Amino acid sequence: MYRKIFTCLFLFASLNIAQSLTVINTEKLIPGEQERLYFPRFSPDGNYITMSKSNFKGLWLYNLSQKELIKINDNFGSGFEPFFTDDSTIHFQIDEYINKRRIQIPKVYNTINGLETNDTSKLSLNISVKSGSSSIVISEKDKTRNLKPMGEGAYVWVSLSPDKDKILFTLLGKGTFVCDLEGRIISELGYANAPSWSPKGNWITYMVDKDDGISYISSDIFISSLNGKTKFNLTNTKDDIEMYPDWSPDGKKIVYNNLSGDIIISEFEIK
């Protein structure tokens, strides 16, 4: 009898701590018929969103408060993983071809004065990570080392956690993982493409996409706890294909694009 009561209480307690996600509002910031754009990323202060074409040609900036879309340039490669080093400075690279060889030239754009320069002298990161051809490249001050947490393979969508002590990455054909700076696996998220950290590092958003070998046939935006045990489908649509999510700095919104090139932002709450 007591055992049954204890079991019931345990199940009740488990139900009470279960979390749920509620979508508060979903807004289309930029309709695809206006400009087909993809790969949205928030600025650190949440005032801007960068985006690009599907082939990473060109870089655009959307001012959320003024609802204004600014075209920074139309260069090849400039839309591939641009990043902010502060609230106003965007770093990116453009592709130029010399004697049929691709050269990547670093560029800086200042959102305050609207100037694009080659001056990267103020770029100072204590630690950074990026994708290598077959490894994760970790740069710490003047030292660089390669990391292969899951052995040989292609490492993509590599990013450092907000507290800078964990690495989020996808190994093509194997799934998405979180490891420490020495490569020890902390958690496994399974099939989770284009993953992105939440501001506090306790949640990860990503897309679960499917294709028929030629075209995408479905994709939804998911949110997972760091340990991968709690997962939510944020979009859960049948007729739309949502991709490439990024978290707002306040942790209350996620921006993403759909296959039609719409830029969409969803506000939500997890309880």
SULVEN-V137710 format. One record per helix or strand of 2 or more residues. SS is the DSSP state (hx for helix, st for strand). FROM is the first residue (numbers start at 0). LEN is the number of residues. Records with the same first field share a line. If there is no record, write none. Layout:
SS=FROM-LEN + FROM-LEN
This chain:
hx=1-16
st=20-10 + 37-5 + 47-5 + 58-5 + 67-6 + 82-2 + 88-10 + 100-10 + 115-2 + 126-5 + 135-5 + 142-5 + 154-6 + 165-6 + 174-6 + 184-6 + 192-5 + 202-9 + 215-10 + 230-3 + 240-7 + 252-6 + 262-8
